[in-house]
Amino acid sequence: MSARLRRTTILAVLFTGLAVARLAAADEPKPPATPTGAPAGGEAEEISKVLQEAWPDRPEWLDMYTAILDDEAMGPKYGWFRTAVTQTRFDWDATRKRFDRDGDSRIARKEFPGRDADFARLDRDRDGALTQADFDFSSSDSPPPPGAFVFSRLDLDGNGKLTREELETFFRAADSDGAGFLSRSDLEAAFPAPARSMSRGDRPSKAMLIRGLFRQEIGSLQPGPKLDETAPDFTLRTNDGKSEITLSKQIGPKPIVLIFGNFTCGPFRSQAGNFEKLHRRYADRAGFLMVYVREAHPTDGWRMESNDRVGVTTAQPSTYAARAAVAQRCGKRLGLGFPLLVDTIDDAVGARYSGMPGRFYIIDREGKIAFKNGRGPYGFKPDELEQSLVLMLQDEYPESATKHSTPVTQATSKPIGH
């Protein structure tokens, strides 16, 4: 497809979307056409099939656009989530070929040359060997487990970390009669079954979804770099404005874990504790950076009751200074322990990396993409990122198995961790 035809197609779809948005502006959200989280059927499947056959290299946003118009149910098979899946060098097949010396489709501890701690992190089912099951993250695509719901209710400040104080606050509130213990009825009263689907509950009209799509609030219009492509370079200032970091100056000594996110994306925020633990676990062997991008759920866009409940409210910043101020609030609440950079107000870096509302990358010593997660929120799987990081350290940074460097958590002009 020529550049001129591509531009014409994009403009045609954009104007169509604006027209639909104008017609639908007064509409109330309709019930999902299929059960929430289930693959869409009927017309949506037919449209997807036709697009795949007629335009195999179509942009991801077109899948999301058609899904919105067809009112597909929210879930991992919705819109661009069905195609923008995780890309990694370190899947089961690659790992089996690398370490399974006896060919039994199991990697025993003696076959893995890395640290005991690394092996334990890879052995997700704790059966003493690495198997294909340890590399299967499809269960994360199912409805959220009960633990996720409980965590969201107990994490009172919405920073992705459940503290002892929050647990004690909950206990005191749930133990209404002062018995000193909680009964099953107490917990059932504290965690009633949701009256409506959690994933559908705050979903707005088609008009708002289309506006959010083209404003790049619910996701970037670009796909971002692919596996093994060179990571686009950038220079951004830290959220306190005191220093700046250039990505290319960090590449080489260690792999770089590059995280994109924003304050009003609840699913991203809920992973903050996981990111902090990853940083603590691997800070001596990998560099960590976060890039702050445009808000996913501003008060003047798709506002979320779950954000209001924890006091995370802000309009979409219209200036860099305003974005930096919100990023400072985010940094203070999440306390990740590694540099938080603020994207320019034109979203230059976020768009290039498809970083809205959140994205995770691992960059190797040559500046190439070694891991890229699926689109958020359904692609937010820190365990999957950790798995690739551990295998990358073993495969491409074997010296890290015995050599340690001093972790650094403040932004400097030197490579992170040195």
LUMRO-932581 format. One record per residue (C-alpha): residue number from 0; residue in three letters; x, y, z. Coordinates in nm, 3 decimals. Each point is the difference from the previous one (the first is absolute). Last residue first. Layout:
+-----+-----+---------+---------+---------+
:   k :   r :       u :       v :       w :
+-----+-----+---------+---------+---------+
: NUM : ALA :       X :       Y :       Z :
...
+-----+-----+---------+---------+---------+
% end
This chain:
+-----+-----+---------+---------+---------+
:   k :   r :       u :       v :       w :
+-----+-----+---------+---------+---------+
: 417 : HIS :   2.699 :   0.186 :   3.769 :
: 416 : GLY :  -0.356 :  -0.136 :   0.038 :
: 415 : ILE :  -0.146 :   0.224 :  -0.268 :
: 414 : PRO :   0.264 :   0.117 :  -0.245 :
: 413 : LYS :   0.149 :   0.335 :   0.107 :
: 412 : SER :  -0.174 :   0.336 :  -0.043 :
: 411 : THR :  -0.188 :  -0.056 :   0.323 :
: 410 : ALA :  -0.355 :  -0.083 :   0.106 :
: 409 : GLN :  -0.024 :  -0.146 :   0.349 :
: 408 : THR :  -0.058 :  -0.366 :   0.080 :
: 407 : VAL :   0.354 :  -0.131 :  -0.041 :
: 406 : PRO :   0.084 :  -0.367 :   0.047 :
: 405 : THR :   0.362 :  -0.092 :   0.081 :
: 404 : SER :   0.138 :  -0.263 :  -0.232 :
: 403 : HIS :   0.007 :  -0.375 :   0.035 :
: 402 : LYS :   0.198 :  -0.261 :  -0.190 :
: 401 : THR :  -0.078 :  -0.369 :   0.049 :
: 400 : ALA :  -0.309 :  -0.075 :  -0.211 :
: 399 : SER :   0.027 :   0.347 :  -0.156 :
: 398 : GLU :   0.290 :  -0.126 :  -0.212 :
: 397 : PRO :  -0.251 :  -0.209 :  -0.192 :
: 396 : TYR :  -0.149 :   0.318 :  -0.152 :
: 395 : GLU :  -0.151 :  -0.125 :  -0.328 :
: 394 : ASP :  -0.149 :  -0.338 :   0.088 :
: 393 : GLN :  -0.027 :   0.008 :   0.377 :
: 392 : LEU :  -0.097 :   0.366 :   0.023 :
: 391 : MET :  -0.240 :  -0.049 :  -0.292 :
: 390 : LEU :  -0.159 :  -0.296 :   0.173 :
: 389 : VAL :  -0.058 :   0.199 :   0.318 :
: 388 : LEU :  -0.136 :   0.299 :  -0.195 :
: 387 : SER :  -0.233 :  -0.217 :  -0.208 :
: 386 : GLN :  -0.152 :  -0.153 :   0.313 :
: 385 : GLU :  -0.022 :   0.338 :   0.169 :
: 384 : LEU :  -0.202 :   0.144 :  -0.289 :
: 383 : GLU :  -0.244 :  -0.291 :   0.019 :
: 382 : ASP :  -0.030 :   0.045 :   0.376 :
: 381 : PRO :  -0.071 :   0.371 :  -0.059 :
: 380 : LYS :  -0.314 :  -0.089 :  -0.199 :
: 379 : PHE :  -0.181 :   0.315 :  -0.119 :
: 378 : GLY :  -0.118 :  -0.129 :  -0.339 :
: 377 : TYR :  -0.368 :   0.020 :   0.091 :
: 376 : PRO :   0.034 :   0.364 :   0.103 :
: 375 : GLY :   0.191 :   0.053 :  -0.209 :
: 374 : ARG :   0.121 :  -0.106 :  -0.340 :
: 373 : GLY :   0.224 :  -0.305 :  -0.014 :
: 372 : ASN :   0.347 :   0.016 :   0.147 :
: 371 : LYS :   0.317 :   0.068 :  -0.195 :
: 370 : PHE :   0.320 :  -0.196 :   0.058 :
: 369 : ALA :   0.343 :  -0.007 :  -0.163 :
: 368 : ILE :  -0.018 :   0.339 :  -0.175 :
: 367 : LYS :   0.343 :   0.094 :  -0.129 :
: 366 : GLY :   0.244 :   0.254 :   0.150 :
: 365 : GLU :   0.301 :  -0.225 :  -0.052 :
: 364 : ARG :   0.028 :  -0.086 :   0.371 :
: 363 : ASP :  -0.366 :  -0.107 :   0.006 :
: 362 : ILE :  -0.322 :   0.200 :   0.053 :
: 361 : ILE :  -0.287 :  -0.142 :   0.205 :
: 360 : TYR :  -0.337 :   0.165 :  -0.056 :
: 359 : PHE :  -0.318 :   0.063 :   0.199 :
: 358 : ARG :  -0.305 :   0.200 :  -0.112 :
: 357 : GLY :  -0.266 :   0.220 :   0.157 :
: 356 : PRO :  -0.291 :   0.226 :  -0.097 :
: 355 : MET :   0.149 :   0.091 :  -0.242 :
: 354 : GLY :   0.356 :  -0.111 :  -0.077 :
: 353 : SER :  -0.029 :  -0.076 :  -0.370 :
: 352 : TYR :   0.378 :   0.046 :  -0.001 :
: 351 : ARG :   0.005 :   0.283 :  -0.254 :
: 350 : ALA :  -0.325 :   0.141 :   0.140 :
: 349 : GLY :   0.130 :   0.007 :   0.357 :
: 348 : VAL :   0.325 :   0.160 :  -0.113 :
: 347 : ALA :  -0.155 :   0.290 :  -0.193 :
: 346 : ASP :  -0.301 :   0.051 :   0.225 :
: 345 : ASP :  -0.042 :   0.364 :  -0.116 :
: 344 : ILE :   0.023 :   0.106 :   0.366 :
: 343 : THR :   0.349 :  -0.141 :   0.028 :
: 342 : ASP :   0.036 :  -0.323 :   0.197 :
: 341 : VAL :   0.096 :   0.023 :   0.366 :
: 340 : LEU :   0.273 :  -0.227 :   0.138 :
: 339 : LEU :  -0.030 :  -0.200 :   0.322 :
: 338 : PRO :   0.335 :  -0.130 :   0.124 :
: 337 : PHE :  -0.001 :  -0.302 :   0.233 :
: 336 : GLY :  -0.127 :  -0.055 :   0.356 :
: 335 : LEU :  -0.363 :  -0.075 :  -0.089 :
: 334 : GLY :  -0.150 :   0.237 :   0.254 :
: 333 : LEU :  -0.356 :  -0.038 :  -0.131 :
: 332 : ARG :  -0.151 :   0.298 :   0.182 :
: 331 : LYS :   0.291 :   0.240 :  -0.039 :
: 330 : GLY :   0.063 :  -0.098 :  -0.360 :
: 329 : CYS :  -0.365 :   0.048 :  -0.093 :
: 328 : ARG :  -0.020 :   0.341 :   0.163 :
: 327 : GLN :   0.324 :   0.098 :  -0.175 :
: 326 : ALA :  -0.142 :  -0.129 :  -0.329 :
: 325 : VAL :  -0.305 :   0.222 :   0.055 :
: 324 : ALA :   0.231 :   0.303 :   0.035 :
: 323 : ALA :   0.204 :  -0.106 :  -0.304 :
: 322 : ARG :  -0.320 :  -0.017 :  -0.205 :
: 321 : ALA :  -0.099 :   0.351 :   0.109 :
: 320 : ALA :   0.346 :   0.135 :  -0.085 :
: 319 : TYR :  -0.011 :  -0.170 :  -0.340 :
: 318 : THR :  -0.325 :   0.174 :  -0.082 :
: 317 : SER :  -0.354 :  -0.120 :  -0.080 :
: 316 : PRO :  -0.025 :  -0.249 :   0.285 :
: 315 : GLN :  -0.305 :  -0.231 :  -0.029 :
: 314 : ALA :  -0.212 :   0.081 :   0.305 :
: 313 : THR :   0.101 :  -0.158 :   0.328 :
: 312 : THR :  -0.144 :  -0.237 :   0.256 :
: 311 : VAL :   0.166 :  -0.276 :   0.200 :
: 310 : GLY :  -0.173 :   0.036 :   0.338 :
: 309 : VAL :  -0.035 :  -0.372 :   0.077 :
: 308 : ARG :  -0.375 :  -0.028 :  -0.064 :
: 307 : ASP :   0.015 :   0.248 :  -0.286 :
: 306 : ASN :   0.236 :  -0.233 :  -0.185 :
: 305 : SER :  -0.239 :  -0.296 :   0.036 :
: 304 : GLU :  -0.284 :   0.225 :  -0.119 :
: 303 : MET :   0.181 :   0.037 :  -0.330 :
: 302 : ARG :  -0.016 :   0.306 :  -0.228 :
: 301 : TRP :   0.021 :  -0.062 :  -0.374 :
: 300 : GLY :   0.088 :   0.355 :  -0.097 :
: 299 : ASP :  -0.003 :   0.337 :   0.181 :
: 298 : THR :   0.075 :  -0.167 :   0.334 :
: 297 : PRO :   0.297 :  -0.171 :  -0.159 :
: 296 : HIS :  -0.005 :  -0.376 :  -0.055 :
: 295 : ALA :   0.297 :  -0.109 :  -0.211 :
: 294 : GLU :   0.223 :   0.295 :   0.082 :
: 293 : ARG :   0.285 :   0.087 :  -0.236 :
: 292 : VAL :   0.339 :  -0.165 :   0.051 :
: 291 : TYR :   0.254 :  -0.032 :   0.283 :
: 290 : VAL :   0.309 :  -0.192 :  -0.108 :
: 289 : MET :   0.139 :  -0.244 :   0.256 :
: 288 : LEU :   0.358 :  -0.119 :   0.004 :
: 287 : PHE :   0.171 :  -0.307 :   0.149 :
: 286 : GLY :   0.357 :  -0.118 :  -0.055 :
: 285 : ALA :   0.083 :  -0.367 :   0.043 :
: 284 : ARG :   0.238 :  -0.220 :   0.204 :
: 283 : ASP :   0.042 :   0.176 :   0.337 :
: 282 : ALA :  -0.359 :   0.127 :  -0.010 :
: 281 : TYR :  -0.130 :  -0.354 :  -0.055 :
: 280 : ARG :  -0.204 :  -0.094 :   0.308 :
: 279 : ARG :  -0.060 :   0.353 :   0.130 :
: 278 : HIS :  -0.110 :   0.113 :  -0.345 :
: 277 : LEU :  -0.228 :  -0.299 :  -0.045 :
: 276 : LYS :  -0.147 :   0.067 :   0.346 :
: 275 : GLU :  -0.069 :   0.361 :  -0.097 :
: 274 : PHE :  -0.161 :  -0.113 :  -0.323 :
: 273 : ASN :  -0.227 :  -0.247 :   0.182 :
: 272 : GLY :  -0.101 :   0.267 :   0.251 :
: 271 : ALA :  -0.085 :   0.238 :  -0.285 :
: 270 : GLN :  -0.222 :  -0.257 :  -0.172 :
: 269 : SER :  -0.326 :   0.153 :   0.131 :
: 268 : ARG :   0.101 :   0.330 :  -0.159 :
: 267 : PHE :  -0.001 :  -0.159 :  -0.344 :
: 266 : PRO :  -0.348 :  -0.148 :   0.050 :
: 265 : GLY :  -0.121 :   0.335 :   0.139 :
: 264 : CYS :   0.119 :   0.213 :  -0.292 :
: 263 : THR :  -0.043 :   0.348 :   0.153 :
: 262 : PHE :   0.363 :   0.050 :   0.106 :
: 261 : ASN :   0.176 :  -0.090 :  -0.323 :
: 260 : GLY :   0.212 :  -0.276 :  -0.151 :
: 259 : PHE :   0.294 :  -0.100 :  -0.214 :
: 258 : ILE :   0.270 :  -0.236 :   0.130 :
: 257 : LEU :   0.344 :  -0.058 :  -0.148 :
: 256 : VAL :   0.203 :  -0.284 :   0.150 :
: 255 : ILE :   0.351 :   0.058 :  -0.129 :
: 254 : PRO :   0.247 :  -0.287 :  -0.038 :
: 253 : LYS :   0.338 :   0.074 :   0.155 :
: 252 : PRO :   0.337 :   0.139 :  -0.100 :
: 251 : GLY :  -0.115 :   0.101 :  -0.349 :
: 250 : ILE :  -0.284 :   0.249 :  -0.015 :
: 249 : GLN :  -0.024 :   0.286 :   0.248 :
: 248 : LYS :   0.149 :   0.268 :  -0.226 :
: 247 : SER :  -0.243 :  -0.096 :  -0.278 :
: 246 : LEU :  -0.295 :   0.075 :   0.230 :
: 245 : THR :   0.096 :   0.360 :   0.070 :
: 244 : ILE :  -0.082 :   0.111 :   0.353 :
: 243 : GLU :  -0.075 :   0.346 :   0.132 :
: 242 : SER :   0.055 :   0.174 :   0.331 :
: 241 : LYS :  -0.162 :   0.221 :   0.264 :
: 240 : GLY :  -0.349 :   0.027 :  -0.150 :
: 239 : ASP :  -0.157 :  -0.192 :   0.289 :
: 238 : ASN :  -0.178 :  -0.229 :  -0.247 :
: 237 : THR :   0.326 :  -0.087 :  -0.169 :
: 236 : ARG :   0.074 :   0.159 :  -0.335 :
: 235 : LEU :  -0.008 :  -0.188 :  -0.327 :
: 234 : THR :   0.251 :  -0.092 :  -0.272 :
: 233 : PHE :  -0.109 :  -0.255 :  -0.258 :
: 232 : ASP :   0.128 :  -0.287 :  -0.212 :
: 231 : PRO :  -0.231 :  -0.236 :  -0.185 :
: 230 : ALA :   0.068 :  -0.363 :   0.101 :
: 229 : THR :   0.154 :  -0.181 :  -0.294 :
: 228 : GLU :  -0.214 :  -0.284 :  -0.132 :
: 227 : ASP :   0.050 :  -0.351 :   0.138 :
: 226 : LEU :  -0.369 :  -0.036 :   0.102 :
: 225 : LYS :  -0.212 :   0.278 :  -0.141 :
: 224 : PRO :   0.015 :   0.372 :   0.069 :
: 223 : GLY :  -0.328 :   0.175 :   0.083 :
: 222 : PRO :  -0.343 :  -0.077 :  -0.146 :
: 221 : GLN :  -0.108 :   0.361 :  -0.065 :
: 220 : LEU :  -0.344 :   0.141 :   0.079 :
: 219 : SER :   0.084 :  -0.021 :   0.369 :
: 218 : GLY :  -0.246 :  -0.128 :   0.256 :
: 217 : ILE :  -0.306 :   0.095 :   0.207 :
: 216 : GLU :   0.109 :   0.364 :   0.022 :
: 215 : GLN :   0.138 :   0.028 :  -0.352 :
: 214 : ARG :  -0.227 :   0.298 :  -0.079 :
: 213 : PHE :  -0.122 :  -0.205 :  -0.297 :
: 212 : LEU :  -0.096 :  -0.295 :   0.219 :
: 211 : GLY :  -0.140 :   0.210 :   0.284 :
: 210 : ARG :  -0.230 :   0.182 :  -0.242 :
: 209 : ILE :  -0.114 :  -0.335 :  -0.137 :
: 208 : LEU :  -0.060 :  -0.132 :   0.350 :
: 207 : MET :  -0.191 :   0.314 :   0.094 :
: 206 : ALA :  -0.230 :  -0.034 :  -0.301 :
: 205 : LYS :  -0.048 :  -0.371 :   0.056 :
: 204 : SER :  -0.145 :   0.079 :   0.340 :
: 203 : PRO :   0.186 :  -0.059 :   0.324 :
: 202 : ARG :   0.131 :  -0.315 :   0.169 :
: 201 : ASP :   0.018 :   0.039 :   0.377 :
: 200 : GLY :  -0.166 :  -0.330 :   0.088 :
: 199 : ARG :   0.108 :  -0.210 :  -0.297 :
: 198 : SER :   0.322 :  -0.148 :   0.140 :
: 197 : MET :  -0.136 :  -0.034 :   0.353 :
: 196 : SER :  -0.320 :  -0.162 :  -0.119 :
: 195 : ARG :  -0.304 :   0.107 :   0.193 :
: 194 : ALA :  -0.130 :  -0.028 :   0.354 :
: 193 : PRO :   0.342 :  -0.114 :   0.115 :
: 192 : ALA :  -0.023 :  -0.286 :   0.251 :
: 191 : PRO :   0.031 :   0.136 :   0.351 :
: 190 : PHE :   0.347 :   0.036 :   0.151 :
: 189 : ALA :  -0.037 :   0.147 :   0.350 :
: 188 : ALA :  -0.334 :  -0.175 :   0.063 :
: 187 : GLU :   0.144 :  -0.332 :  -0.118 :
: 186 : LEU :   0.304 :   0.063 :   0.218 :
: 185 : ASP :  -0.209 :   0.059 :   0.311 :
: 184 : SER :  -0.219 :  -0.298 :  -0.084 :
: 183 : ARG :   0.307 :  -0.223 :  -0.013 :
: 182 : SER :   0.093 :   0.116 :   0.347 :
: 181 : LEU :   0.265 :   0.256 :   0.084 :
: 180 : PHE :   0.186 :   0.002 :   0.332 :
: 179 : GLY :   0.047 :   0.230 :   0.299 :
: 178 : ALA :  -0.371 :   0.001 :   0.084 :
: 177 : GLY :  -0.026 :   0.378 :  -0.024 :
: 176 : ASP :  -0.356 :   0.002 :  -0.137 :
: 175 : SER :   0.093 :   0.173 :  -0.326 :
: 174 : ASP :   0.296 :  -0.224 :  -0.073 :
: 173 : ALA :  -0.007 :   0.104 :  -0.368 :
: 172 : ALA :   0.112 :   0.358 :   0.074 :
: 171 : ARG :   0.275 :  -0.103 :   0.240 :
: 170 : PHE :   0.124 :  -0.268 :  -0.239 :
: 169 : PHE :   0.002 :   0.240 :  -0.295 :
: 168 : THR :   0.207 :   0.255 :   0.187 :
: 167 : GLU :   0.235 :  -0.276 :   0.114 :
: 166 : LEU :   0.047 :  -0.117 :  -0.358 :
: 165 : GLU :   0.064 :   0.357 :  -0.112 :
: 164 : GLU :   0.257 :   0.048 :   0.276 :
: 163 : ARG :   0.177 :  -0.323 :  -0.092 :
: 162 : THR :   0.040 :   0.130 :  -0.352 :
: 161 : LEU :  -0.155 :  -0.102 :  -0.333 :
: 160 : LYS :   0.196 :   0.156 :  -0.283 :
: 159 : GLY :  -0.140 :   0.095 :  -0.341 :
: 158 : ASN :  -0.026 :   0.368 :   0.086 :
: 157 : GLY :  -0.379 :   0.020 :   0.017 :
: 156 : ASP :  -0.015 :   0.172 :   0.340 :
: 155 : LEU :  -0.234 :  -0.256 :   0.157 :
: 154 : ASP :   0.159 :  -0.311 :  -0.148 :
: 153 : LEU :  -0.248 :  -0.224 :   0.185 :
: 152 : ARG :  -0.276 :   0.015 :  -0.260 :
: 151 : SER :   0.226 :  -0.044 :  -0.304 :
: 150 : PHE :   0.182 :  -0.284 :   0.175 :
: 149 : VAL :  -0.326 :  -0.185 :   0.067 :
: 148 : PHE :  -0.096 :   0.023 :  -0.366 :
: 147 : ALA :   0.341 :  -0.117 :  -0.117 :
: 146 : GLY :   0.001 :  -0.284 :   0.251 :
: 145 : PRO :  -0.335 :  -0.125 :  -0.128 :
: 144 : PRO :   0.157 :  -0.073 :  -0.339 :
: 143 : PRO :  -0.050 :   0.248 :  -0.286 :
: 142 : PRO :  -0.204 :  -0.146 :  -0.289 :
: 141 : SER :   0.224 :  -0.207 :  -0.229 :
: 140 : ASP :   0.284 :   0.152 :  -0.201 :
: 139 : SER :   0.244 :  -0.059 :   0.286 :
: 138 : SER :  -0.062 :  -0.372 :  -0.049 :
: 137 : SER :   0.168 :   0.042 :  -0.338 :
: 136 : PHE :   0.337 :   0.052 :   0.165 :
: 135 : ASP :   0.148 :  -0.334 :  -0.109 :
: 134 : PHE :   0.377 :  -0.001 :   0.041 :
: 133 : ASP :   0.007 :  -0.202 :   0.322 :
: 132 : ALA :  -0.237 :  -0.250 :  -0.162 :
: 131 : GLN :   0.255 :  -0.066 :  -0.275 :
: 130 : THR :   0.231 :  -0.150 :   0.258 :
: 129 : LEU :   0.271 :   0.117 :   0.239 :
: 128 : ALA :   0.063 :  -0.248 :   0.277 :
: 127 : GLY :  -0.040 :  -0.025 :   0.378 :
: 126 : ASP :  -0.380 :  -0.004 :   0.006 :
: 125 : ARG :  -0.032 :   0.355 :   0.131 :
: 124 : ASP :  -0.269 :   0.103 :  -0.251 :
: 123 : ARG :   0.189 :   0.319 :  -0.093 :
: 122 : ASP :   0.340 :  -0.162 :  -0.039 :
: 121 : LEU :   0.156 :   0.310 :  -0.161 :
: 120 : ARG :   0.028 :   0.187 :   0.331 :
: 119 : ALA :   0.148 :  -0.309 :   0.167 :
: 118 : PHE :   0.257 :  -0.036 :  -0.276 :
: 117 : ASP :   0.110 :   0.359 :   0.052 :
: 116 : ALA :   0.032 :  -0.048 :   0.375 :
: 115 : ASP :   0.208 :  -0.315 :  -0.048 :
: 114 : ARG :   0.234 :   0.194 :  -0.225 :
: 113 : GLY :   0.067 :  -0.087 :  -0.362 :
: 112 : PRO :   0.139 :  -0.309 :  -0.175 :
: 111 : PHE :  -0.338 :  -0.168 :  -0.060 :
: 110 : GLU :   0.043 :  -0.369 :  -0.082 :
: 109 : LYS :   0.057 :  -0.098 :   0.365 :
: 108 : ARG :  -0.327 :   0.169 :   0.099 :
: 107 : ALA :  -0.190 :  -0.218 :  -0.247 :
: 106 : ILE :  -0.125 :   0.138 :  -0.330 :
: 105 : ARG :  -0.284 :  -0.218 :  -0.117 :
: 104 : SER :  -0.091 :  -0.078 :  -0.362 :
: 103 : ASP :   0.189 :  -0.333 :   0.030 :
: 102 : GLY :   0.273 :   0.102 :  -0.245 :
: 101 : ASP :   0.296 :  -0.087 :   0.224 :
: 100 : ARG :   0.167 :   0.342 :  -0.038 :
:  99 : ASP :  -0.311 :   0.210 :   0.056 :
:  98 : PHE :   0.180 :   0.334 :   0.043 :
:  97 : ARG :   0.006 :   0.204 :  -0.323 :
:  96 : LYS :  -0.246 :  -0.195 :  -0.211 :
:  95 : ARG :  -0.249 :  -0.002 :   0.288 :
:  94 : THR :   0.043 :   0.375 :   0.053 :
:  93 : ALA :  -0.063 :   0.085 :  -0.365 :
:  92 : ASP :  -0.308 :  -0.224 :  -0.014 :
:  91 : TRP :  -0.132 :   0.129 :   0.334 :
:  90 : ASP :   0.018 :   0.369 :  -0.091 :
:  89 : PHE :   0.309 :   0.212 :   0.053 :
:  88 : ARG :   0.035 :   0.224 :  -0.302 :
:  87 : THR :  -0.320 :   0.176 :   0.098 :
:  86 : GLN :  -0.307 :   0.161 :  -0.158 :
:  85 : THR :  -0.318 :   0.028 :   0.205 :
:  84 : VAL :  -0.328 :   0.056 :  -0.184 :
:  83 : ALA :  -0.134 :   0.290 :  -0.206 :
:  82 : THR :  -0.233 :  -0.221 :  -0.210 :
:  81 : ARG :  -0.301 :  -0.079 :   0.220 :
:  80 : PHE :   0.056 :   0.307 :   0.217 :
:  79 : TRP :  -0.053 :   0.221 :  -0.306 :
:  78 : GLY :  -0.375 :  -0.032 :   0.022 :
:  77 : TYR :  -0.122 :  -0.237 :   0.270 :
:  76 : LYS :   0.148 :  -0.348 :   0.045 :
:  75 : PRO :   0.164 :   0.088 :   0.333 :
:  74 : GLY :  -0.332 :   0.133 :   0.131 :
:  73 : MET :  -0.257 :   0.275 :  -0.035 :
:  72 : ALA :  -0.307 :  -0.120 :  -0.189 :
:  71 : GLU :  -0.032 :   0.114 :  -0.360 :
:  70 : ASP :  -0.221 :   0.301 :  -0.064 :
:  69 : ASP :   0.017 :  -0.035 :  -0.380 :
:  68 : LEU :   0.120 :   0.361 :  -0.038 :
:  67 : ILE :   0.253 :  -0.050 :   0.278 :
:  66 : ALA :   0.130 :  -0.319 :  -0.159 :
:  65 : THR :   0.037 :   0.175 :  -0.337 :
:  64 : TYR :   0.214 :   0.272 :   0.158 :
:  63 : MET :   0.209 :  -0.246 :   0.201 :
:  62 : ASP :   0.081 :  -0.202 :  -0.309 :
:  61 : LEU :   0.084 :   0.322 :  -0.185 :
:  60 : TRP :   0.229 :   0.103 :   0.286 :
:  59 : GLU :   0.228 :  -0.293 :  -0.073 :
:  58 : PRO :   0.100 :   0.137 :  -0.338 :
:  57 : ARG :  -0.068 :  -0.226 :  -0.301 :
:  56 : ASP :   0.280 :  -0.227 :  -0.119 :
:  55 : PRO :  -0.233 :  -0.285 :  -0.094 :
:  54 : TRP :  -0.243 :   0.228 :  -0.188 :
:  53 : ALA :  -0.253 :  -0.201 :  -0.199 :
:  52 : GLU :   0.033 :  -0.333 :   0.181 :
:  51 : GLN :   0.042 :   0.136 :   0.352 :
:  50 : LEU :  -0.263 :   0.268 :  -0.057 :
:  49 : VAL :  -0.251 :  -0.257 :  -0.125 :
:  48 : LYS :   0.064 :  -0.227 :   0.298 :
:  47 : SER :  -0.036 :   0.285 :   0.250 :
:  46 : ILE :  -0.324 :   0.115 :  -0.162 :
:  45 : GLU :  -0.138 :  -0.355 :   0.012 :
:  44 : GLU :   0.098 :  -0.043 :   0.363 :
:  43 : ALA :  -0.172 :   0.327 :   0.089 :
:  42 : GLU :  -0.310 :  -0.094 :  -0.200 :
:  41 : GLY :  -0.060 :  -0.322 :   0.186 :
:  40 : GLY :   0.221 :  -0.065 :   0.298 :
:  39 : ALA :   0.198 :   0.187 :   0.259 :
:  38 : PRO :   0.239 :  -0.203 :   0.210 :
:  37 : ALA :  -0.115 :  -0.009 :   0.361 :
:  36 : GLY :   0.120 :   0.256 :   0.253 :
:  35 : THR :  -0.348 :   0.133 :   0.064 :
:  34 : PRO :  -0.269 :  -0.225 :  -0.145 :
:  33 : THR :  -0.079 :   0.106 :  -0.357 :
:  32 : ALA :  -0.180 :   0.300 :  -0.150 :
:  31 : PRO :   0.083 :   0.202 :   0.310 :
:  30 : PRO :  -0.288 :   0.196 :   0.150 :
:  29 : LYS :  -0.028 :   0.352 :  -0.142 :
:  28 : PRO :   0.170 :   0.314 :   0.126 :
:  27 : GLU :  -0.236 :   0.300 :  -0.019 :
:  26 : ASP :  -0.014 :   0.188 :  -0.326 :
:  25 : ALA :   0.011 :   0.378 :  -0.017 :
:  24 : ALA :   0.333 :   0.021 :  -0.180 :
:  23 : ALA :  -0.083 :  -0.289 :  -0.233 :
:  22 : LEU :  -0.061 :   0.207 :  -0.310 :
:  21 : ARG :   0.301 :   0.222 :   0.065 :
:  20 : ALA :   0.219 :  -0.299 :   0.078 :
:  19 : VAL :  -0.113 :  -0.172 :  -0.320 :
:  18 : ALA :   0.097 :   0.307 :  -0.198 :
:  17 : LEU :   0.333 :   0.025 :   0.176 :
:  16 : GLY :   0.066 :  -0.365 :  -0.071 :
:  15 : THR :  -0.084 :   0.040 :  -0.366 :
:  14 : PHE :   0.233 :   0.298 :  -0.014 :
:  13 : LEU :   0.277 :  -0.211 :   0.150 :
:  12 : VAL :  -0.068 :  -0.292 :  -0.231 :
:  11 : ALA :   0.022 :   0.220 :  -0.305 :
:  10 : LEU :   0.307 :   0.178 :   0.132 :
:   9 : ILE :   0.177 :  -0.330 :   0.061 :
:   8 : THR :  -0.089 :  -0.128 :  -0.344 :
:   7 : THR :   0.119 :   0.318 :  -0.168 :
:   6 : ARG :   0.327 :  -0.008 :   0.192 :
:   5 : ARG :   0.056 :  -0.361 :  -0.103 :
:   4 : LEU :  -0.086 :   0.080 :  -0.361 :
:   3 : ARG :   0.258 :   0.279 :  -0.002 :
:   2 : ALA :   0.266 :  -0.215 :   0.167 :
:   1 : SER :  -0.057 :  -0.272 :  -0.258 :
:   0 : MET :  -0.142 :  -0.339 :   0.103 :
+-----+-----+---------+---------+---------+
% end
